[in-house]
Amino acid sequence: MNDNTSSENQRRLIELAKRSYETNSFTFTDFLSMAELSDFYEIESVLGYACPTLNGGCDMSERKMIRFGDPVEFGYEQPFPIDTLIIEPLNEKFSDDLNHRDFLGALMNLGIKRQMLGDIFVKNNKACLFCKDSISEYITESLSRIKHTSVKVSKGIDTSDITSPTLLDKTIQISSNRLDAIISKVYNLSRNDSLMLFQSGLVYINARQCTENAQKVIPKDLISVRGHGRFEFDGELNVSKKGKLNCLVKIYQ
């Protein structure tokens, strides 16, 4: 994301915070991408007076809305305008193998803008979608097919079976706990390919964009690499005889 886009995003956030504070009412963003959320984190302290809170539908969500407003100050509560939808084949036996791209593509083909949609979690051809409540009825009534598979859409309540990640433990050996070295080992990339990810703005650490490839990581840091996935750095296990660090990462499946 270029500087002009970041500045525009930040101006929009400043305006929403100001409006909430001046009118004593809650204001909400659409669902924000990780790059847009990074713009927020850069000025989070400036916006603190408007009591921003974030919600994406569940703890694992990367795309989130921001709400400005203090329930204590206002004397009332207003929930995030987020609905949870479950999308699943009408007949699993005759279903195509459906992935995230298939579900997202079908939703975009309905003419829905991406900022109206939060994260889509997919497991066993079944998806959990977080979306703005203003379009949930439209999706429920309009989405009937993904690829060659007939699907049904319903309101979700307990979605933990879909949104809970499966974690794969992987031991890697590195010279130092630099982020570029770790990413190279986790995804079997060359150091040059890893460096390109940073230069393209595709690396996030704890939801904040990271452009410093030499950034050091600490245990429990959550790293997201757009196009590759995300993993948690669990820490150092031991040092090899050649002085290499054996480390454990947990890769989200």
C-alpha positions as CSV (number, residue, x, y, z in Angstrom):
1,M,0.0,0.0,0.0
2,N,1.5,3.3,-1.0
3,D,1.8,6.4,1.2
4,N,-1.1,8.2,-0.5
5,T,-3.4,5.3,0.2
6,S,-2.2,5.0,3.8
7,S,-2.8,8.7,4.4
8,E,-6.3,8.5,2.9
9,N,-7.1,5.6,5.1
10,Q,-5.8,7.4,8.2
11,R,-7.8,10.5,7.4
12,R,-10.9,8.4,7.1
13,L,-10.3,6.9,10.6
14,I,-9.6,10.4,12.1
15,E,-12.9,11.6,10.6
16,L,-14.8,8.6,12.1
17,A,-13.2,9.1,15.5
18,K,-14.0,12.8,15.5
19,R,-17.6,12.2,14.4
20,S,-18.2,9.7,17.2
21,Y,-16.7,12.0,19.8
22,E,-18.6,15.1,18.7
23,T,-22.0,13.4,18.3
24,N,-21.8,11.0,21.2
25,S,-22.7,8.1,18.9
26,F,-20.9,5.0,17.7
27,T,-19.2,5.0,14.3
28,F,-18.0,1.9,12.4
29,T,-15.6,1.2,9.6
30,D,-16.2,-1.5,7.0
31,F,-14.1,-4.7,7.3
32,L,-10.4,-3.6,7.0
33,S,-7.6,-5.5,5.4
34,M,-4.4,-6.2,7.4
35,A,-2.7,-3.3,5.4
36,E,-5.5,-1.0,6.4
37,L,-5.4,-2.1,10.0
38,S,-1.6,-1.4,10.0
39,D,-2.5,2.2,9.1
40,F,-4.8,2.3,12.1
41,Y,-2.1,0.9,14.4
42,E,0.3,3.7,13.3
43,I,-2.1,6.4,14.6
44,E,-3.8,4.3,17.3
45,S,-2.5,6.6,20.1
46,V,-3.9,9.7,18.3
47,L,-7.3,8.1,18.1
48,G,-7.4,6.9,21.7
49,Y,-9.7,9.6,22.9
50,A,-12.5,8.0,20.8
51,C,-12.1,4.6,22.5
52,P,-11.5,2.4,19.3
53,T,-12.2,-1.3,19.6
54,L,-11.8,-4.0,17.0
55,N,-13.9,-7.0,16.1
56,G,-13.7,-9.4,13.1
57,G,-16.3,-12.0,14.3
58,C,-13.9,-14.3,16.1
59,D,-10.5,-14.4,17.7
60,M,-8.9,-15.8,14.5
61,S,-10.1,-13.1,12.2
62,E,-7.6,-11.1,10.3
63,R,-10.0,-8.7,8.6
64,K,-11.7,-6.5,11.3
65,M,-14.0,-3.6,11.8
66,I,-13.2,-0.7,14.1
67,R,-15.8,0.8,16.3
68,F,-15.3,4.3,17.8
69,G,-17.2,5.2,20.9
70,D,-17.2,4.7,24.7
71,P,-20.3,2.7,26.0
72,V,-19.6,4.1,29.5
73,E,-19.6,7.7,28.3
74,F,-22.6,7.2,26.0
75,G,-24.6,5.3,28.5
76,Y,-25.6,2.5,26.0
77,E,-24.0,-0.3,24.1
78,Q,-24.1,-0.9,20.4
79,P,-22.8,-4.2,19.0
80,F,-20.7,-4.6,15.9
81,P,-22.9,-4.9,12.8
82,I,-21.5,-8.4,12.0
83,D,-23.4,-11.5,11.1
84,T,-22.1,-15.0,10.9
85,L,-23.2,-17.2,8.0
86,I,-22.5,-20.9,7.4
87,I,-22.2,-22.0,3.7
88,E,-22.3,-25.7,3.0
89,P,-23.2,-28.1,0.2
90,L,-26.8,-29.3,-0.1
91,N,-25.4,-32.8,-0.8
92,E,-21.8,-33.4,0.4
93,K,-21.6,-36.6,-1.6
94,F,-21.8,-34.7,-4.9
95,S,-19.8,-31.6,-3.8
96,D,-16.8,-30.2,-5.6
97,D,-13.7,-29.7,-3.5
98,L,-14.2,-26.2,-2.4
99,N,-11.5,-23.8,-1.1
100,H,-11.3,-20.2,0.1
101,R,-11.0,-18.8,-3.4
102,D,-14.1,-20.6,-4.6
103,F,-16.3,-19.2,-1.8
104,L,-14.9,-15.7,-2.1
105,G,-15.3,-15.8,-5.9
106,A,-18.9,-16.8,-5.6
107,L,-19.6,-14.0,-3.2
108,M,-17.9,-11.4,-5.3
109,N,-19.9,-12.6,-8.3
110,L,-23.0,-11.5,-6.4
111,G,-21.7,-7.9,-6.8
112,I,-20.6,-7.6,-3.1
113,K,-17.7,-5.3,-2.4
114,R,-14.8,-6.9,-0.5
115,Q,-15.0,-4.5,2.4
116,M,-18.5,-5.8,3.2
117,L,-17.0,-9.2,3.9
118,G,-14.8,-10.3,6.7
119,D,-12.8,-13.5,6.9
120,I,-13.9,-16.8,5.3
121,F,-12.9,-19.9,7.2
122,V,-13.1,-23.1,5.2
123,K,-13.0,-26.7,6.5
124,N,-14.2,-29.9,4.8
125,N,-16.1,-27.9,2.0
126,K,-18.0,-25.9,4.6
127,A,-17.4,-22.2,5.2
128,C,-18.0,-19.8,8.0
129,L,-18.4,-16.2,6.7
130,F,-18.4,-13.0,8.7
131,C,-20.1,-10.2,6.9
132,K,-21.9,-6.9,7.5
133,D,-25.4,-7.5,8.8
134,S,-26.9,-5.3,6.1
135,I,-26.0,-7.9,3.4
136,S,-26.5,-11.2,5.2
137,E,-30.1,-11.6,4.0
138,Y,-29.1,-10.9,0.4
139,I,-26.3,-13.5,0.6
140,T,-28.7,-16.0,2.2
141,E,-31.3,-15.6,-0.5
142,S,-28.9,-15.2,-3.5
143,L,-26.0,-17.6,-3.0
144,S,-27.1,-21.0,-4.2
145,R,-24.2,-22.4,-6.2
146,I,-20.4,-22.5,-5.9
147,K,-18.7,-24.0,-8.9
148,H,-21.0,-27.0,-9.8
149,T,-22.1,-27.4,-6.2
150,S,-25.5,-26.4,-4.9
151,V,-25.2,-24.8,-1.5
152,K,-27.3,-23.5,1.4
153,V,-26.6,-20.5,3.6
154,S,-27.8,-20.2,7.2
155,K,-27.1,-18.1,10.3
156,G,-24.3,-19.5,12.4
157,I,-24.1,-19.7,16.1
158,D,-21.3,-22.0,17.3
159,T,-18.7,-21.9,14.5
160,S,-15.7,-23.2,16.5
161,D,-15.6,-26.4,14.5
162,I,-14.7,-24.3,11.4
163,T,-12.8,-21.4,12.8
164,S,-10.6,-23.3,15.2
165,P,-7.3,-23.8,13.5
166,T,-5.4,-27.0,13.0
167,L,-1.8,-26.4,14.0
168,L,1.2,-28.3,12.5
169,D,4.4,-28.3,14.6
170,K,7.5,-27.8,12.6
171,T,11.1,-27.6,13.8
172,I,13.4,-25.3,11.8
173,Q,17.1,-24.7,12.1
174,I,18.3,-21.1,11.7
175,S,21.4,-19.0,12.3
176,S,19.5,-16.3,14.2
177,N,15.8,-15.5,14.9
178,R,15.6,-12.9,12.1
179,L,12.1,-12.9,10.5
180,D,13.4,-13.3,7.0
181,A,15.4,-16.4,8.0
182,I,12.4,-17.9,9.8
183,I,10.0,-17.3,6.9
184,S,12.5,-18.9,4.4
185,K,12.6,-22.1,6.5
186,V,8.9,-22.3,7.2
187,Y,7.9,-22.0,3.6
188,N,11.0,-23.4,2.0
189,L,11.9,-20.2,0.2
190,S,15.2,-18.7,-0.9
191,R,16.4,-15.7,1.1
192,N,15.8,-13.6,-2.0
193,D,12.3,-14.8,-2.4
194,S,11.7,-14.1,1.3
195,L,13.1,-10.6,0.9
196,M,10.7,-9.9,-1.9
197,L,7.8,-10.6,0.5
198,F,8.9,-7.8,2.7
199,Q,9.5,-5.4,-0.2
200,S,6.0,-6.2,-1.5
201,G,4.4,-5.4,1.9
202,L,3.1,-9.0,2.4
203,V,4.5,-9.7,5.8
204,Y,2.7,-9.0,9.1
205,I,3.8,-9.6,12.6
206,N,1.1,-9.5,15.3
207,A,-1.2,-7.9,12.7
208,R,1.2,-5.0,12.0
209,Q,2.9,-4.7,8.6
210,C,6.6,-5.4,8.8
211,T,9.0,-4.2,6.2
212,E,12.2,-4.8,8.2
213,N,13.4,-8.3,7.1
214,A,15.9,-8.3,9.9
215,Q,13.2,-7.9,12.6
216,K,13.8,-10.2,15.5
217,V,10.9,-12.4,16.8
218,I,10.0,-13.6,20.2
219,P,7.9,-16.5,21.4
220,K,4.2,-16.2,20.7
221,D,4.7,-13.7,17.8
222,L,2.1,-14.4,15.1
223,I,3.4,-14.0,11.6
224,S,1.1,-13.7,8.6
225,V,2.5,-13.9,5.0
226,R,0.0,-13.0,2.4
227,G,-0.3,-15.8,-0.2
228,H,1.4,-18.3,2.1
229,G,-0.4,-18.5,5.4
230,R,0.4,-17.8,9.0
231,F,2.3,-19.3,11.8
232,E,3.3,-18.7,15.4
233,F,6.9,-18.6,16.6
234,D,7.0,-20.9,19.6
235,G,10.6,-20.3,20.6
236,E,14.0,-21.8,20.6
237,L,14.4,-25.5,21.5
238,N,18.2,-25.9,21.7
239,V,21.5,-25.1,20.0
240,S,23.0,-27.5,17.6
241,K,26.7,-28.6,17.7
242,K,27.4,-26.2,14.9
243,G,25.8,-23.3,16.8
244,K,22.5,-23.3,14.9
245,L,19.2,-22.5,16.6
246,N,16.6,-25.3,16.6
247,C,13.2,-23.5,16.9
248,L,9.6,-24.6,16.9
249,V,6.9,-23.0,14.9
250,K,3.2,-23.8,14.8
251,I,1.8,-23.5,11.3
252,Y,-1.9,-22.7,10.8
253,Q,-3.5,-25.3,8.5
